[in-house]
């Protein structure tokens, strides 16, 4: 008699518990030796040594391991991919943990937890392979934090060949309560495009500004106008944001320079709003630069699309959460972005956000903060959430194979 989804989830949870001590030790090792995007050789080797099945290299430093079901019916079905990220960030750690990193690289976004959890799930699934409803692809993806995007590379190459029925992932989040998981249908993260704005003027002595054309003044007006216009071009009920994080120009306080530059990020949940933001920047830069007697140009680097969770996978996963000792959090959407969204062009996707706030010993800090340190218990919570997503996706996609 086939094992029900609820029964299999219970068995996977038990298997994860058996793997937990080993997974926490792995988390400590990964956390203490983080590596930047596209340079995760040691990280990948550490993961590979823990995998119970054969694996293949992918997107350079990435790994893909496949756990095959024992039954013929399960083996015939398209796999469900579960993704974790390999890379750290260029941040000097200040957590004070005994397994903290030394140097200018840190796992400040929970990637060490995600990797250790996925290894635990992979090992537990391998032990239960005769009961699996569909193959499990454990995807250890490089370069989530930098370009070129590891997810975009995988979605266009190795993952496309493997033709997964769905791709799922879990990500820790310090703004959600401990024991709760945010799982919502539709757009849950925004697209993100990088822009570089250049304004060229005519240099002059600061005492004779009328003899030059001031690119710094023009750029200052551009920055203010962009922030003001965002609220007039985008529906206030539709999430979107604009950030100018870098301003560069000039070398002396009494010299009007020849050029000034700004770099920023555009984010939107709606693809049409994304295009509106791109056009707005072009129009504002050209118009204001011209009004100041300067020349303006924009270089745009397209980033991640919006992350749109599949409604069917989300519905199934929310029903399974209690069986994993978890509960559904309040609705959670943000203008954060994640290159996981690139997998949406390949298959239905779903990302869950695993709460950390209130966990024992956890000091609340935002993602990418030098003092962010998820508790070791987060490995258990993430692995259970990954198991829920895998089973929900297997059920949801059964008719789509």
DRENMARBA-467652 format. One record per residue (C-alpha): residue number from 1; x, z, y negated; residue in one letter. Coordinates in steps of 0.2 Angstrom, whole numbers, always signed. Layout:
BEGIN
<r num="NUM" u="X" w="Z" v="Y" residuo="a"/>
...
! end
This chain:
BEGIN
<r num="1" u="+0" w="+0" v="+0" residuo="x"/>
<r num="2" u="+7" w="-5" v="-17" residuo="x"/>
<r num="3" u="+13" w="+9" v="-28" residuo="x"/>
<r num="4" u="+2" w="+11" v="-44" residuo="x"/>
<r num="5" u="+10" w="+10" v="-61" residuo="x"/>
<r num="6" u="+7" w="+28" v="-64" residuo="x"/>
<r num="7" u="+15" w="+33" v="-48" residuo="x"/>
<r num="8" u="+30" w="+22" v="-51" residuo="x"/>
<r num="9" u="+32" w="+29" v="-68" residuo="x"/>
<r num="10" u="+32" w="+47" v="-61" residuo="x"/>
<r num="11" u="+46" w="+41" v="-48" residuo="x"/>
<r num="12" u="+56" w="+33" v="-62" residuo="x"/>
<r num="13" u="+55" w="+49" v="-73" residuo="x"/>
<r num="14" u="+61" w="+59" v="-58" residuo="x"/>
<r num="15" u="+75" w="+47" v="-55" residuo="x"/>
<r num="16" u="+80" w="+48" v="-74" residuo="x"/>
<r num="17" u="+81" w="+67" v="-72" residuo="x"/>
<r num="18" u="+93" w="+65" v="-58" residuo="x"/>
<r num="19" u="+104" w="+54" v="-68" residuo="x"/>
<r num="20" u="+103" w="+64" v="-84" residuo="x"/>
<r num="21" u="+118" w="+75" v="-83" residuo="x"/>
<r num="22" u="+129" w="+59" v="-79" residuo="x"/>
<r num="23" u="+120" w="+50" v="-93" residuo="x"/>
<r num="24" u="+124" w="+64" v="-106" residuo="x"/>
<r num="25" u="+142" w="+64" v="-101" residuo="x"/>
<r num="26" u="+142" w="+45" v="-104" residuo="x"/>
<r num="27" u="+134" w="+47" v="-121" residuo="x"/>
<r num="28" u="+148" w="+59" v="-126" residuo="x"/>
<r num="29" u="+161" w="+47" v="-121" residuo="x"/>
<r num="30" u="+153" w="+32" v="-130" residuo="x"/>
<r num="31" u="+150" w="+43" v="-145" residuo="x"/>
<r num="32" u="+168" w="+48" v="-146" residuo="x"/>
<r num="33" u="+175" w="+30" v="-145" residuo="x"/>
<r num="34" u="+163" w="+19" v="-156" residuo="x"/>
<r num="35" u="+168" w="+1" v="-159" residuo="x"/>
<r num="36" u="+162" w="-11" v="-173" residuo="x"/>
<r num="37" u="+152" w="-26" v="-170" residuo="x"/>
<r num="38" u="+159" w="-40" v="-159" residuo="x"/>
<r num="39" u="+174" w="-28" v="-155" residuo="x"/>
<r num="40" u="+165" w="-18" v="-142" residuo="x"/>
<r num="41" u="+177" w="-21" v="-127" residuo="x"/>
<r num="42" u="+180" w="-3" v="-122" residuo="x"/>
<r num="43" u="+162" w="+1" v="-125" residuo="x"/>
<r num="44" u="+157" w="-13" v="-113" residuo="x"/>
<r num="45" u="+169" w="-8" v="-100" residuo="x"/>
<r num="46" u="+163" w="+10" v="-100" residuo="x"/>
<r num="47" u="+145" w="+4" v="-98" residuo="x"/>
<r num="48" u="+150" w="-8" v="-84" residuo="x"/>
<r num="49" u="+159" w="+5" v="-74" residuo="x"/>
<r num="50" u="+143" w="+15" v="-73" residuo="x"/>
<r num="51" u="+131" w="+1" v="-68" residuo="x"/>
<r num="52" u="+125" w="+1" v="-50" residuo="x"/>
<r num="53" u="+123" w="-18" v="-49" residuo="x"/>
<r num="54" u="+133" w="-33" v="-54" residuo="x"/>
<r num="55" u="+133" w="-38" v="-72" residuo="x"/>
<r num="56" u="+137" w="-54" v="-82" residuo="x"/>
<r num="57" u="+146" w="-55" v="-99" residuo="x"/>
<r num="58" u="+135" w="-61" v="-113" residuo="x"/>
<r num="59" u="+137" w="-65" v="-132" residuo="x"/>
<r num="60" u="+155" w="-61" v="-131" residuo="x"/>
<r num="61" u="+156" w="-42" v="-128" residuo="x"/>
<r num="62" u="+138" w="-40" v="-122" residuo="x"/>
<r num="63" u="+133" w="-36" v="-104" residuo="x"/>
<r num="64" u="+117" w="-41" v="-94" residuo="x"/>
<r num="65" u="+113" w="-32" v="-77" residuo="x"/>
<r num="66" u="+99" w="-37" v="-66" residuo="x"/>
<r num="67" u="+90" w="-25" v="-54" residuo="x"/>
<r num="68" u="+81" w="-35" v="-41" residuo="x"/>
<r num="69" u="+64" w="-29" v="-33" residuo="x"/>
<r num="70" u="+64" w="-27" v="-15" residuo="x"/>
<r num="71" u="+48" w="-36" v="-12" residuo="x"/>
<r num="72" u="+46" w="-55" v="-12" residuo="x"/>
<r num="73" u="+31" w="-55" v="-24" residuo="x"/>
<r num="74" u="+41" w="-44" v="-37" residuo="x"/>
<r num="75" u="+57" w="-55" v="-35" residuo="x"/>
<r num="76" u="+47" w="-70" v="-39" residuo="x"/>
<r num="77" u="+41" w="-64" v="-56" residuo="x"/>
<r num="78" u="+49" w="-67" v="-72" residuo="x"/>
<r num="79" u="+60" w="-52" v="-77" residuo="x"/>
<r num="80" u="+57" w="-39" v="-91" residuo="x"/>
<r num="81" u="+72" w="-36" v="-102" residuo="x"/>
<r num="82" u="+76" w="-19" v="-109" residuo="x"/>
<r num="83" u="+89" w="-19" v="-123" residuo="x"/>
<r num="84" u="+101" w="-7" v="-130" residuo="x"/>
<r num="85" u="+115" w="-9" v="-143" residuo="x"/>
<r num="86" u="+133" w="-8" v="-141" residuo="x"/>
<r num="87" u="+141" w="-7" v="-159" residuo="x"/>
<r num="88" u="+145" w="+7" v="-171" residuo="x"/>
<r num="89" u="+145" w="+7" v="-190" residuo="x"/>
<r num="90" u="+160" w="+8" v="-202" residuo="x"/>
<r num="91" u="+156" w="+26" v="-207" residuo="x"/>
<r num="92" u="+167" w="+42" v="-205" residuo="x"/>
<r num="93" u="+158" w="+55" v="-195" residuo="x"/>
<r num="94" u="+155" w="+72" v="-202" residuo="x"/>
<r num="95" u="+144" w="+80" v="-188" residuo="x"/>
<r num="96" u="+157" w="+92" v="-182" residuo="x"/>
<r num="97" u="+152" w="+89" v="-164" residuo="x"/>
<r num="98" u="+165" w="+92" v="-150" residuo="x"/>
<r num="99" u="+163" w="+74" v="-145" residuo="x"/>
<r num="100" u="+163" w="+67" v="-163" residuo="x"/>
<r num="101" u="+173" w="+51" v="-166" residuo="x"/>
<r num="102" u="+189" w="+51" v="-175" residuo="x"/>
<r num="103" u="+192" w="+38" v="-188" residuo="x"/>
<r num="104" u="+181" w="+27" v="-199" residuo="x"/>
<r num="105" u="+169" w="+21" v="-186" residuo="x"/>
<r num="106" u="+153" w="+31" v="-180" residuo="x"/>
<r num="107" u="+138" w="+29" v="-169" residuo="x"/>
<r num="108" u="+127" w="+34" v="-184" residuo="x"/>
<r num="109" u="+111" w="+25" v="-178" residuo="x"/>
<r num="110" u="+108" w="+32" v="-161" residuo="x"/>
<r num="111" u="+116" w="+17" v="-151" residuo="x"/>
<r num="112" u="+126" w="+29" v="-140" residuo="x"/>
<r num="113" u="+110" w="+37" v="-135" residuo="x"/>
<r num="114" u="+101" w="+20" v="-132" residuo="x"/>
<r num="115" u="+115" w="+14" v="-121" residuo="x"/>
<r num="116" u="+116" w="+30" v="-110" residuo="x"/>
<r num="117" u="+98" w="+30" v="-108" residuo="x"/>
<r num="118" u="+97" w="+12" v="-102" residuo="x"/>
<r num="119" u="+111" w="+16" v="-89" residuo="x"/>
<r num="120" u="+101" w="+31" v="-83" residuo="x"/>
<r num="121" u="+85" w="+20" v="-81" residuo="x"/>
<r num="122" u="+95" w="+6" v="-73" residuo="x"/>
<r num="123" u="+102" w="+18" v="-60" residuo="x"/>
<r num="124" u="+85" w="+25" v="-57" residuo="x"/>
<r num="125" u="+77" w="+8" v="-55" residuo="x"/>
<r num="126" u="+90" w="+3" v="-43" residuo="x"/>
<r num="127" u="+86" w="+17" v="-32" residuo="x"/>
<r num="128" u="+68" w="+12" v="-32" residuo="x"/>
<r num="129" u="+71" w="-6" v="-32" residuo="x"/>
<r num="130" u="+59" w="-9" v="-16" residuo="x"/>
<r num="131" u="+45" w="-3" v="-27" residuo="x"/>
<r num="132" u="+48" w="-12" v="-43" residuo="x"/>
<r num="133" u="+35" w="-24" v="-49" residuo="x"/>
<r num="134" u="+47" w="-37" v="-57" residuo="x"/>
<r num="135" u="+66" w="-38" v="-60" residuo="x"/>
<r num="136" u="+73" w="-27" v="-74" residuo="x"/>
<r num="137" u="+86" w="-35" v="-85" residuo="x"/>
<r num="138" u="+97" w="-21" v="-93" residuo="x"/>
<r num="139" u="+103" w="-30" v="-109" residuo="x"/>
<r num="140" u="+118" w="-21" v="-118" residuo="x"/>
<r num="141" u="+119" w="-31" v="-134" residuo="x"/>
<r num="142" u="+133" w="-33" v="-146" residuo="x"/>
<r num="143" u="+132" w="-33" v="-165" residuo="x"/>
<r num="144" u="+116" w="-26" v="-170" residuo="x"/>
<r num="145" u="+123" w="-20" v="-186" residuo="x"/>
<r num="146" u="+132" w="-35" v="-192" residuo="x"/>
<r num="147" u="+132" w="-54" v="-192" residuo="x"/>
<r num="148" u="+132" w="-65" v="-183" residuo="x"/>
<r num="149" u="+118" w="-56" v="-174" residuo="x"/>
<r num="150" u="+121" w="-52" v="-156" residuo="x"/>
<r num="151" u="+102" w="-53" v="-152" residuo="x"/>
<r num="152" u="+101" w="-70" v="-161" residuo="x"/>
<r num="153" u="+115" w="-76" v="-150" residuo="x"/>
<r num="154" u="+108" w="-70" v="-134" residuo="x"/>
<r num="155" u="+90" w="-77" v="-138" residuo="x"/>
<r num="156" u="+97" w="-94" v="-140" residuo="x"/>
<r num="157" u="+109" w="-94" v="-125" residuo="x"/>
<r num="158" u="+110" w="-82" v="-110" residuo="x"/>
<r num="159" u="+93" w="-74" v="-112" residuo="x"/>
<r num="160" u="+85" w="-91" v="-114" residuo="x"/>
<r num="161" u="+91" w="-96" v="-97" residuo="x"/>
<r num="162" u="+85" w="-80" v="-89" residuo="x"/>
<r num="163" u="+68" w="-83" v="-96" residuo="x"/>
<r num="164" u="+62" w="-65" v="-97" residuo="x"/>
<r num="165" u="+43" w="-62" v="-98" residuo="x"/>
<r num="166" u="+45" w="-49" v="-111" residuo="x"/>
<r num="167" u="+59" w="-40" v="-121" residuo="x"/>
<r num="168" u="+57" w="-21" v="-125" residuo="x"/>
<r num="169" u="+68" w="-8" v="-133" residuo="x"/>
<r num="170" u="+67" w="+10" v="-139" residuo="x"/>
<r num="171" u="+76" w="+17" v="-155" residuo="x"/>
<r num="172" u="+78" w="+35" v="-160" residuo="x"/>
<r num="173" u="+71" w="+39" v="-177" residuo="x"/>
<r num="174" u="+73" w="+56" v="-187" residuo="x"/>
<r num="175" u="+57" w="+54" v="-197" residuo="x"/>
<r num="176" u="+46" w="+55" v="-182" residuo="x"/>
<r num="177" u="+42" w="+72" v="-173" residuo="x"/>
<r num="178" u="+51" w="+77" v="-157" residuo="x"/>
<r num="179" u="+41" w="+73" v="-142" residuo="x"/>
<r num="180" u="+32" w="+59" v="-150" residuo="x"/>
<r num="181" u="+34" w="+40" v="-149" residuo="x"/>
<r num="182" u="+28" w="+27" v="-162" residuo="x"/>
<r num="183" u="+21" w="+12" v="-153" residuo="x"/>
<r num="184" u="+10" w="+0" v="-164" residuo="x"/>
<r num="185" u="+5" w="-18" v="-163" residuo="x"/>
<r num="186" u="+9" w="-31" v="-176" residuo="x"/>
<r num="187" u="+24" w="-30" v="-189" residuo="x"/>
<r num="188" u="+33" w="-14" v="-188" residuo="x"/>
<r num="189" u="+49" w="-19" v="-196" residuo="x"/>
<r num="190" u="+53" w="-31" v="-210" residuo="x"/>
<r num="191" u="+63" w="-47" v="-211" residuo="x"/>
<r num="192" u="+79" w="-46" v="-220" residuo="x"/>
<r num="193" u="+88" w="-59" v="-230" residuo="x"/>
<r num="194" u="+104" w="-56" v="-240" residuo="x"/>
<r num="195" u="+106" w="-64" v="-257" residuo="x"/>
<r num="196" u="+122" w="-66" v="-268" residuo="x"/>
<r num="197" u="+118" w="-70" v="-286" residuo="x"/>
<r num="198" u="+131" w="-78" v="-298" residuo="x"/>
<r num="199" u="+129" w="-80" v="-316" residuo="x"/>
<r num="200" u="+142" w="-90" v="-325" residuo="x"/>
<r num="201" u="+144" w="-89" v="-344" residuo="x"/>
<r num="202" u="+158" w="-92" v="-357" residuo="x"/>
<r num="203" u="+171" w="-78" v="-360" residuo="x"/>
<r num="204" u="+175" w="-71" v="-376" residuo="x"/>
<r num="205" u="+182" w="-56" v="-386" residuo="x"/>
<r num="206" u="+169" w="-41" v="-386" residuo="x"/>
<r num="207" u="+170" w="-41" v="-405" residuo="x"/>
<r num="208" u="+164" w="-59" v="-406" residuo="x"/>
<r num="209" u="+150" w="-60" v="-393" residuo="x"/>
<r num="210" u="+142" w="-74" v="-403" residuo="x"/>
<r num="211" u="+157" w="-85" v="-398" residuo="x"/>
<r num="212" u="+153" w="-83" v="-379" residuo="x"/>
<r num="213" u="+139" w="-82" v="-367" residuo="x"/>
<r num="214" u="+138" w="-65" v="-359" residuo="x"/>
<r num="215" u="+135" w="-66" v="-340" residuo="x"/>
<r num="216" u="+134" w="-47" v="-338" residuo="x"/>
<r num="217" u="+119" w="-46" v="-350" residuo="x"/>
<r num="218" u="+111" w="-60" v="-341" residuo="x"/>
<r num="219" u="+113" w="-53" v="-324" residuo="x"/>
<r num="220" u="+107" w="-36" v="-330" residuo="x"/>
<r num="221" u="+91" w="-44" v="-336" residuo="x"/>
<r num="222" u="+90" w="-53" v="-319" residuo="x"/>
<r num="223" u="+91" w="-37" v="-309" residuo="x"/>
<r num="224" u="+77" w="-28" v="-320" residuo="x"/>
<r num="225" u="+66" w="-44" v="-319" residuo="x"/>
<r num="226" u="+67" w="-45" v="-300" residuo="x"/>
<r num="227" u="+62" w="-27" v="-297" residuo="x"/>
<r num="228" u="+48" w="-29" v="-310" residuo="x"/>
<r num="229" u="+41" w="-45" v="-303" residuo="x"/>
<r num="230" u="+41" w="-40" v="-285" residuo="x"/>
<r num="231" u="+25" w="-30" v="-289" residuo="x"/>
<r num="232" u="+17" w="-45" v="-297" residuo="x"/>
<r num="233" u="+21" w="-58" v="-284" residuo="x"/>
<r num="234" u="+18" w="-48" v="-268" residuo="x"/>
<r num="235" u="+1" w="-41" v="-263" residuo="x"/>
<r num="236" u="+3" w="-22" v="-265" residuo="x"/>
<r num="237" u="-5" w="-19" v="-248" residuo="x"/>
<r num="238" u="+9" w="-30" v="-240" residuo="x"/>
<r num="239" u="+25" w="-21" v="-237" residuo="x"/>
<r num="240" u="+40" w="-29" v="-246" residuo="x"/>
<r num="241" u="+56" w="-23" v="-254" residuo="x"/>
<r num="242" u="+70" w="-29" v="-265" residuo="x"/>
<r num="243" u="+87" w="-20" v="-266" residuo="x"/>
<r num="244" u="+102" w="-25" v="-277" residuo="x"/>
<r num="245" u="+116" w="-14" v="-270" residuo="x"/>
<r num="246" u="+131" w="-22" v="-278" residuo="x"/>
<r num="247" u="+135" w="-27" v="-296" residuo="x"/>
<r num="248" u="+152" w="-35" v="-300" residuo="x"/>
<r num="249" u="+159" w="-42" v="-316" residuo="x"/>
<r num="250" u="+172" w="-40" v="-329" residuo="x"/>
<r num="251" u="+189" w="-32" v="-330" residuo="x"/>
<r num="252" u="+190" w="-24" v="-347" residuo="x"/>
<r num="253" u="+178" w="-15" v="-358" residuo="x"/>
<r num="254" u="+181" w="-26" v="-373" residuo="x"/>
<r num="255" u="+180" w="-43" v="-364" residuo="x"/>
<r num="256" u="+165" w="-54" v="-360" residuo="x"/>
<r num="257" u="+170" w="-61" v="-343" residuo="x"/>
<r num="258" u="+167" w="-79" v="-337" residuo="x"/>
<r num="259" u="+155" w="-73" v="-323" residuo="x"/>
<r num="260" u="+146" w="-59" v="-315" residuo="x"/>
<r num="261" u="+139" w="-57" v="-297" residuo="x"/>
<r num="262" u="+126" w="-46" v="-288" residuo="x"/>
<r num="263" u="+122" w="-44" v="-270" residuo="x"/>
<r num="264" u="+105" w="-39" v="-263" residuo="x"/>
<r num="265" u="+93" w="-39" v="-249" residuo="x"/>
<r num="266" u="+75" w="-45" v="-248" residuo="x"/>
<r num="267" u="+63" w="-38" v="-235" residuo="x"/>
<r num="268" u="+45" w="-42" v="-230" residuo="x"/>
<r num="269" u="+33" w="-40" v="-216" residuo="x"/>
<r num="270" u="+24" w="-56" v="-219" residuo="x"/>
<r num="271" u="+33" w="-73" v="-217" residuo="x"/>
<r num="272" u="+24" w="-80" v="-232" residuo="x"/>
<r num="273" u="+30" w="-65" v="-242" residuo="x"/>
<r num="274" u="+47" w="-68" v="-236" residuo="x"/>
<r num="275" u="+47" w="-86" v="-243" residuo="x"/>
<r num="276" u="+39" w="-80" v="-259" residuo="x"/>
<r num="277" u="+53" w="-68" v="-262" residuo="x"/>
<r num="278" u="+66" w="-81" v="-259" residuo="x"/>
<r num="279" u="+58" w="-93" v="-272" residuo="x"/>
<r num="280" u="+56" w="-79" v="-284" residuo="x"/>
<r num="281" u="+74" w="-75" v="-284" residuo="x"/>
<r num="282" u="+79" w="-93" v="-287" residuo="x"/>
<r num="283" u="+66" w="-95" v="-301" residuo="x"/>
<r num="284" u="+71" w="-79" v="-310" residuo="x"/>
<r num="285" u="+90" w="-82" v="-309" residuo="x"/>
<r num="286" u="+89" w="-100" v="-315" residuo="x"/>
<r num="287" u="+77" w="-95" v="-329" residuo="x"/>
<r num="288" u="+85" w="-80" v="-336" residuo="x"/>
<r num="289" u="+103" w="-87" v="-335" residuo="x"/>
<r num="290" u="+97" w="-102" v="-344" residuo="x"/>
<r num="291" u="+89" w="-92" v="-358" residuo="x"/>
<r num="292" u="+106" w="-83" v="-360" residuo="x"/>
<r num="293" u="+115" w="-99" v="-361" residuo="x"/>
<r num="294" u="+122" w="-96" v="-344" residuo="x"/>
<r num="295" u="+121" w="-105" v="-327" residuo="x"/>
<r num="296" u="+114" w="-95" v="-312" residuo="x"/>
<r num="297" u="+115" w="-99" v="-294" residuo="x"/>
<r num="298" u="+109" w="-90" v="-278" residuo="x"/>
<r num="299" u="+116" w="-90" v="-260" residuo="x"/>
<r num="300" u="+104" w="-84" v="-247" residuo="x"/>
<r num="301" u="+109" w="-79" v="-230" residuo="x"/>
<r num="302" u="+94" w="-78" v="-218" residuo="x"/>
<r num="303" u="+93" w="-63" v="-208" residuo="x"/>
<r num="304" u="+81" w="-56" v="-195" residuo="x"/>
<r num="305" u="+63" w="-61" v="-195" residuo="x"/>
<r num="306" u="+49" w="-48" v="-195" residuo="x"/>
<r num="307" u="+48" w="-37" v="-179" residuo="x"/>
<r num="308" u="+31" w="-40" v="-172" residuo="x"/>
<r num="309" u="+26" w="-29" v="-157" residuo="x"/>
<r num="310" u="+15" w="-37" v="-144" residuo="x"/>
<r num="311" u="-2" w="-29" v="-144" residuo="x"/>
<r num="312" u="-5" w="-30" v="-125" residuo="x"/>
<r num="313" u="+12" w="-22" v="-121" residuo="x"/>
<r num="314" u="+9" w="-8" v="-135" residuo="x"/>
<r num="315" u="-8" w="-4" v="-128" residuo="x"/>
<r num="316" u="-2" w="-2" v="-110" residuo="x"/>
<r num="317" u="+13" w="+8" v="-116" residuo="x"/>
<r num="318" u="+2" w="+20" v="-126" residuo="x"/>
<r num="319" u="-8" w="+24" v="-110" residuo="x"/>
<r num="320" u="+8" w="+27" v="-100" residuo="x"/>
<r num="321" u="+16" w="+39" v="-113" residuo="x"/>
<r num="322" u="+8" w="+55" v="-106" residuo="x"/>
<r num="323" u="+14" w="+51" v="-89" residuo="x"/>
<r num="324" u="+32" w="+52" v="-96" residuo="x"/>
<r num="325" u="+29" w="+69" v="-104" residuo="x"/>
<r num="326" u="+27" w="+60" v="-122" residuo="x"/>
<r num="327" u="+14" w="+58" v="-134" residuo="x"/>
<r num="328" u="+9" w="+44" v="-146" residuo="x"/>
<r num="329" u="+15" w="+47" v="-164" residuo="x"/>
<r num="330" u="+6" w="+43" v="-180" residuo="x"/>
<r num="331" u="+6" w="+24" v="-185" residuo="x"/>
<r num="332" u="+24" w="+20" v="-190" residuo="x"/>
<r num="333" u="+29" w="+4" v="-199" residuo="x"/>
<r num="334" u="+44" w="+2" v="-211" residuo="x"/>
<r num="335" u="+54" w="-10" v="-221" residuo="x"/>
<r num="336" u="+69" w="-7" v="-210" residuo="x"/>
<r num="337" u="+75" w="-22" v="-200" residuo="x"/>
<r num="338" u="+82" w="-25" v="-183" residuo="x"/>
<r num="339" u="+89" w="-40" v="-175" residuo="x"/>
<r num="340" u="+79" w="-36" v="-160" residuo="x"/>
<r num="341" u="+66" w="-47" v="-169" residuo="x"/>
<r num="342" u="+75" w="-62" v="-164" residuo="x"/>
<r num="343" u="+69" w="-60" v="-146" residuo="x"/>
<r num="344" u="+52" w="-63" v="-152" residuo="x"/>
<r num="345" u="+55" w="-82" v="-152" residuo="x"/>
<r num="346" u="+59" w="-80" v="-134" residuo="x"/>
<r num="347" u="+46" w="-69" v="-127" residuo="x"/>
<r num="348" u="+33" w="-56" v="-131" residuo="x"/>
<r num="349" u="+42" w="-40" v="-138" residuo="x"/>
<r num="350" u="+39" w="-22" v="-141" residuo="x"/>
<r num="351" u="+50" w="-9" v="-149" residuo="x"/>
<r num="352" u="+46" w="+10" v="-149" residuo="x"/>
<r num="353" u="+52" w="+23" v="-161" residuo="x"/>
<r num="354" u="+57" w="+39" v="-152" residuo="x"/>
<r num="355" u="+55" w="+55" v="-164" residuo="x"/>
<r num="356" u="+69" w="+67" v="-167" residuo="x"/>
<r num="357" u="+62" w="+78" v="-180" residuo="x"/>
<r num="358" u="+60" w="+96" v="-174" residuo="x"/>
<r num="359" u="+71" w="+94" v="-158" residuo="x"/>
<r num="360" u="+81" w="+110" v="-154" residuo="x"/>
<r num="361" u="+98" w="+110" v="-164" residuo="x"/>
<r num="362" u="+94" w="+94" v="-173" residuo="x"/>
<r num="363" u="+98" w="+94" v="-191" residuo="x"/>
<r num="364" u="+87" w="+81" v="-200" residuo="x"/>
<r num="365" u="+98" w="+67" v="-207" residuo="x"/>
<r num="366" u="+93" w="+48" v="-210" residuo="x"/>
<r num="367" u="+99" w="+34" v="-200" residuo="x"/>
<r num="368" u="+116" w="+28" v="-205" residuo="x"/>
<r num="369" u="+121" w="+45" v="-212" residuo="x"/>
<r num="370" u="+138" w="+53" v="-207" residuo="x"/>
<r num="371" u="+130" w="+69" v="-201" residuo="x"/>
<r num="372" u="+116" w="+61" v="-190" residuo="x"/>
<r num="373" u="+118" w="+68" v="-172" residuo="x"/>
<r num="374" u="+103" w="+66" v="-161" residuo="x"/>
<r num="375" u="+103" w="+80" v="-148" residuo="x"/>
<r num="376" u="+108" w="+76" v="-130" residuo="x"/>
<r num="377" u="+90" w="+78" v="-125" residuo="x"/>
<r num="378" u="+86" w="+62" v="-134" residuo="x"/>
<r num="379" u="+94" w="+53" v="-119" residuo="x"/>
<r num="380" u="+80" w="+59" v="-108" residuo="x"/>
<r num="381" u="+67" w="+54" v="-121" residuo="x"/>
<r num="382" u="+73" w="+37" v="-124" residuo="x"/>
<r num="383" u="+76" w="+33" v="-106" residuo="x"/>
<r num="384" u="+58" w="+39" v="-102" residuo="x"/>
<r num="385" u="+52" w="+28" v="-116" residuo="x"/>
<r num="386" u="+62" w="+13" v="-110" residuo="x"/>
<r num="387" u="+54" w="+16" v="-92" residuo="x"/>
<r num="388" u="+36" w="+16" v="-100" residuo="x"/>
<r num="389" u="+40" w="+0" v="-110" residuo="x"/>
<r num="390" u="+47" w="-9" v="-94" residuo="x"/>
<r num="391" u="+31" w="-5" v="-84" residuo="x"/>
<r num="392" u="+19" w="-9" v="-98" residuo="x"/>
<r num="393" u="+27" w="-26" v="-101" residuo="x"/>
<r num="394" u="+27" w="-29" v="-82" residuo="x"/>
<r num="395" u="+9" w="-26" v="-81" residuo="x"/>
<r num="396" u="+5" w="-35" v="-97" residuo="x"/>
<r num="397" u="+14" w="-51" v="-93" residuo="x"/>
<r num="398" u="+9" w="-52" v="-75" residuo="x"/>
<r num="399" u="-4" w="-66" v="-79" residuo="x"/>
<r num="400" u="+9" w="-75" v="-91" residuo="x"/>
<r num="401" u="+22" w="-79" v="-78" residuo="x"/>
! end
